[in-house]
Amino acid sequence: MTKDDKKDQIQGVIIRSNRKTLSLTVTPDAELIIRAPYHLSEARIIEFVQHKNDWIRKRIGIALETRPKERRFDEGASILYLGEEYPISYREHTEQIIELGDKLFFNSKAQPKIREILVAWYIYQGYQIIPQRVKELSEKFNYRPNDVKITKAERRWGSCSSKGSLCFSWRLMMAPLEVIDYVIVHELVHLEVRDHSSRFWKRVESFMPDFRQRKKWLRENDRRMRL
C-alpha cells in the first residue's frame, strides 16, 4: 500500500471527545465520520481505518446509491417546519421575502437564492424558540449553560463546549418541539457527563423516559430535513 493510499483512507471528519473507543460512521452524504478519544494518536486512527477499509467502502457505496436527489424548490414542493409540511408558494407582489401561513410564501424574486433564504429563516426562528426552551428545561433539571447559539451546522443536531456553550443546528427547526426538547436535554446532560457512557444515557432517561422515541424520529427523518 502506498503513502497516497493511506492518505485517501483517512479522509473524513475526525471528532475527538472523552470517549474510550474508536468508532466509524458513514453519513447519508457518503462522508466518513471518525470518533476518537482525545489521547489516541493519528497513527492508531489510520491503522483502525485501514483495518475497516472494506466496511467503509461498502457503506459509502450504499450511501451513494441511496443519496437523495438535489432538493428542488418548485411551487407546491413541501418544506418541514416544527414537524409539519408546508407547501411552497411564490407571490409576485409582496414586501416579505418569506412568510409563514397555511403555506410557506416567498417573494418570486427570491427563488434563485431560496436555500440561503430558508437557512437564514430557520436560524431566525431557532432564536425565537430554542433559547427559551433551553431556559425552561435548564431550570427544570437544574443546569446552567453559559450561552445558546443557532448555527449553520449540517452534521450535528447540537453540541456542548467545554465552556458550557450550547449550539444547535438550524436543521433542528424542521423537527417537532418534543424532538427539539430531546436534543436540548441531550446537550444539557453533556454539561454534567461529557461522554456517551451508560451513565450519560441513564441521566437522559431520568429526565425524558421516552427519549428513544424522539431520537428515533430524528434518525428516520434525517433525509427529509436536508435542503
Backbone torsions as a table, in degrees:
resi	resn	phi	psi	omega
1	MET	NA	131.6	-177.4
2	THR	-81.8	167.8	177.3
3	LYS	-60.9	-40.8	-179.5
4	ASP	-64.2	-38.6	178.4
5	ASP	-59.2	-42.9	179.9
6	LYS	-62.5	-39.8	-179.4
7	LYS	-61.8	-44.0	-178.4
8	ASP	-60.9	-37.1	-173.6
9	GLN	-74.5	-20.2	-180.0
10	ILE	-90.5	-4.5	-179.7
11	GLN	-60.6	133.6	-177.6
12	GLY	151.4	-170.5	-179.0
13	VAL	-105.8	123.8	177.2
14	ILE	-99.9	122.3	178.8
15	ILE	-115.2	114.9	-179.6
16	ARG	-98.8	144.7	178.8
17	SER	-155.3	-170.0	179.6
18	ASN	-81.8	8.5	179.5
19	ARG	-59.8	163.8	-177.7
20	LYS	-102.5	-17.3	-174.7
21	THR	-125.0	166.6	175.0
22	LEU	-92.9	143.8	173.8
23	SER	-145.6	154.6	179.9
24	LEU	-122.9	140.8	174.9
25	THR	-137.3	138.2	172.2
26	VAL	-108.8	120.5	-176.4
27	THR	-74.7	166.5	175.2
28	PRO	-58.8	-19.2	177.1
29	ASP	-91.4	12.7	177.7
30	ALA	66.5	32.1	178.3
31	GLU	-105.0	135.9	-179.6
32	LEU	-84.6	126.0	176.2
33	ILE	-111.8	123.0	-179.5
34	ILE	-111.2	117.5	178.8
35	ARG	-103.4	125.5	-172.5
36	ALA	-139.7	153.8	174.4
37	PRO	-67.1	154.7	178.9
38	TYR	-56.4	-40.8	-170.4
39	HIS	-81.0	-12.0	-172.6
40	LEU	-74.0	136.2	-178.3
41	SER	-74.9	156.5	177.8
42	GLU	-64.3	-33.5	179.4
43	ALA	-61.3	-40.7	179.2
44	ARG	-67.8	-37.5	177.9
45	ILE	-64.3	-44.5	178.8
46	ILE	-59.6	-43.8	179.3
47	GLU	-60.0	-43.4	179.9
48	PHE	-64.0	-44.7	179.9
49	VAL	-63.1	-41.6	178.7
50	GLN	-62.3	-39.3	179.3
51	HIS	-64.3	-31.8	-178.7
52	LYS	-97.1	16.2	-173.2
53	ASN	-54.4	-46.2	-178.1
54	ASP	-63.2	-42.6	178.9
55	TRP	-62.5	-43.4	-179.2
56	ILE	-61.7	-47.1	-178.6
57	ARG	-61.3	-39.6	179.6
58	LYS	-64.7	-46.1	-179.1
59	ARG	-65.5	-40.0	178.4
60	ILE	-65.2	-39.5	177.3
61	GLY	-60.6	-44.5	178.9
62	ILE	-63.2	-43.6	-179.5
63	ALA	-62.3	-40.6	-179.7
64	LEU	-66.4	-36.4	-179.9
65	GLU	-70.8	-33.3	-175.0
66	THR	-103.5	2.9	-178.5
67	ARG	-60.4	132.4	-178.8
68	PRO	-64.5	150.0	177.6
69	LYS	-67.7	161.4	-179.9
70	GLU	-56.1	132.6	-178.2
71	ARG	-65.7	133.4	176.5
72	ARG	-107.3	147.2	-177.6
73	PHE	-118.6	45.9	179.4
74	ASP	-74.0	163.5	174.6
75	GLU	-53.5	128.2	177.7
76	GLY	92.7	-15.4	176.7
77	ALA	-63.8	147.8	-174.6
78	SER	-97.1	143.4	176.8
79	ILE	-126.2	137.0	179.0
80	LEU	-84.3	137.2	171.1
81	TYR	-146.4	119.7	-177.7
82	LEU	52.1	39.5	174.8
83	GLY	85.3	-4.0	-179.3
84	GLU	-109.0	147.6	178.2
85	GLU	-88.5	130.1	176.6
86	TYR	-123.0	121.0	176.9
87	PRO	-66.5	144.2	175.9
88	ILE	-81.2	138.8	175.5
89	SER	-140.2	136.3	-179.2
90	TYR	-105.0	138.8	178.2
91	ARG	-121.0	140.2	-179.8
92	GLU	-74.8	-44.9	-173.4
93	HIS	-118.8	97.8	176.6
94	THR	-155.2	140.7	-179.7
95	GLU	-77.3	-27.1	-179.2
96	GLN	-81.1	136.0	175.2
97	ILE	-71.7	-38.4	180.0
98	ILE	-144.9	138.8	-177.1
99	GLU	-147.4	132.8	-179.1
100	LEU	-96.8	126.8	174.6
101	GLY	-141.6	-134.8	172.5
102	ASP	-72.5	-14.0	173.0
103	LYS	-131.4	173.6	172.8
104	LEU	-100.9	105.8	-173.2
105	PHE	-92.8	136.3	177.6
106	PHE	-125.7	146.0	167.6
107	ASN	-66.1	131.8	-175.5
108	SER	-57.3	-27.1	179.3
109	LYS	-69.6	-15.3	-177.3
110	ALA	-82.5	-11.8	-171.5
111	GLN	-53.6	-41.6	-178.9
112	PRO	-63.8	-23.5	-177.9
113	LYS	-119.8	30.9	-171.3
114	ILE	-64.9	-35.0	-179.9
115	ARG	-63.6	-47.4	179.1
116	GLU	-61.5	-38.5	179.4
117	ILE	-66.0	-42.1	179.5
118	LEU	-64.3	-43.7	179.4
119	VAL	-60.5	-45.0	178.5
120	ALA	-62.0	-38.2	179.4
121	TRP	-67.0	-43.0	178.2
122	TYR	-63.0	-39.7	178.2
123	ILE	-62.2	-45.3	178.5
124	TYR	-59.8	-47.7	179.8
125	GLN	-63.4	-35.5	178.1
126	GLY	-60.3	-41.3	179.1
127	TYR	-69.1	-22.7	177.7
128	GLN	-77.7	-23.6	-171.8
129	ILE	-115.5	-50.1	-168.5
130	ILE	-66.3	-47.0	179.7
131	PRO	-56.9	-37.3	178.3
132	GLN	-66.5	-40.9	178.0
133	ARG	-66.4	-38.4	177.0
134	VAL	-61.5	-43.5	-180.0
135	LYS	-60.0	-47.6	-176.8
136	GLU	-66.3	-43.0	-178.4
137	LEU	-73.6	-33.1	177.0
138	SER	-63.4	-44.1	179.6
139	GLU	-66.7	-37.9	-178.6
140	LYS	-66.3	-40.1	-174.8
141	PHE	-107.2	9.5	173.4
142	ASN	63.5	53.5	173.4
143	TYR	-120.4	158.7	-179.2
144	ARG	-135.9	79.0	175.7
145	PRO	-68.0	151.7	-177.9
146	ASN	-86.4	-27.9	-174.4
147	ASP	-159.8	156.6	177.0
148	VAL	-132.9	127.7	179.9
149	LYS	-130.9	146.9	172.1
150	ILE	-105.8	123.8	-172.4
151	THR	-118.4	175.2	177.3
152	LYS	-90.8	17.2	-179.6
153	ALA	-57.6	137.4	-179.5
154	GLU	-106.4	-29.4	-171.8
155	ARG	-95.3	-28.1	-177.5
156	ARG	-112.0	140.2	175.1
157	TRP	-74.2	-36.6	-179.2
158	GLY	-159.2	167.2	176.4
159	SER	-153.4	159.5	-179.8
160	CYS	-131.6	119.0	-177.8
161	SER	-82.2	165.7	179.2
162	SER	-65.7	-18.5	179.1
163	LYS	-93.2	5.6	176.3
164	GLY	85.9	18.3	177.2
165	SER	-92.9	130.6	179.8
166	LEU	-102.9	132.9	177.8
167	CYS	-121.6	142.5	-179.5
168	PHE	-133.2	138.6	-179.5
169	SER	-72.1	143.4	174.5
170	TRP	-57.1	-28.6	-178.6
171	ARG	-61.2	-25.4	-178.3
172	LEU	-62.0	-22.0	-179.9
173	MET	-71.2	-6.3	174.2
174	MET	-84.6	-13.8	-175.4
175	ALA	-89.0	157.3	174.2
176	PRO	-62.9	157.2	-177.5
177	LEU	-57.7	-37.6	-178.8
178	GLU	-66.7	-28.4	177.2
179	VAL	-77.0	-38.6	174.3
180	ILE	-58.8	-43.0	179.1
181	ASP	-60.3	-38.0	178.1
182	TYR	-61.0	-46.3	-179.1
183	VAL	-63.8	-38.4	177.9
184	ILE	-62.8	-47.6	179.1
185	VAL	-61.4	-41.5	177.7
186	HIS	-53.5	-49.1	-178.0
187	GLU	-73.4	-33.5	176.2
188	LEU	-61.6	-42.1	179.9
189	VAL	-65.0	-28.5	176.9
190	HIS	-66.0	-18.5	173.1
191	LEU	-64.4	-25.9	-177.4
192	GLU	-103.6	-42.6	-178.6
193	VAL	-123.6	111.8	-170.7
194	ARG	-75.9	-25.7	-176.9
195	ASP	-100.7	-173.3	177.3
196	HIS	-109.3	46.3	178.7
197	SER	-73.6	173.2	178.0
198	SER	-61.4	-31.9	177.4
199	ARG	-62.6	-40.9	178.8
200	PHE	-60.4	-50.8	-175.3
201	TRP	-68.3	-32.3	175.9
202	LYS	-65.6	-36.4	178.9
203	ARG	-67.4	-44.2	177.0
204	VAL	-58.8	-45.7	-178.1
205	GLU	-64.9	-33.0	179.5
206	SER	-65.1	-30.0	178.6
207	PHE	-88.9	-30.6	-172.9
208	MET	-142.7	83.2	-174.4
209	PRO	-56.2	-27.5	-178.8
210	ASP	-100.1	26.1	-175.2
211	PHE	-60.1	-30.9	-178.6
212	ARG	-62.4	-38.6	179.1
213	GLN	-65.8	-40.8	179.2
214	ARG	-68.9	-40.5	177.8
215	LYS	-63.9	-38.5	178.9
216	LYS	-62.2	-38.4	179.2
217	TRP	-59.2	-43.4	178.7
218	LEU	-60.5	-45.9	-178.6
219	ARG	-63.1	-42.9	-176.1
220	GLU	-75.4	-22.7	-175.9
221	ASN	-110.1	8.5	-177.7
222	ASP	-52.7	-44.6	-177.1
223	ARG	-67.4	-34.2	178.4
224	ARG	-68.5	-19.4	-174.9
225	MET	-100.2	29.2	177.0
226	ARG	-116.5	140.2	179.1
227	LEU	-108.3	NA	NA
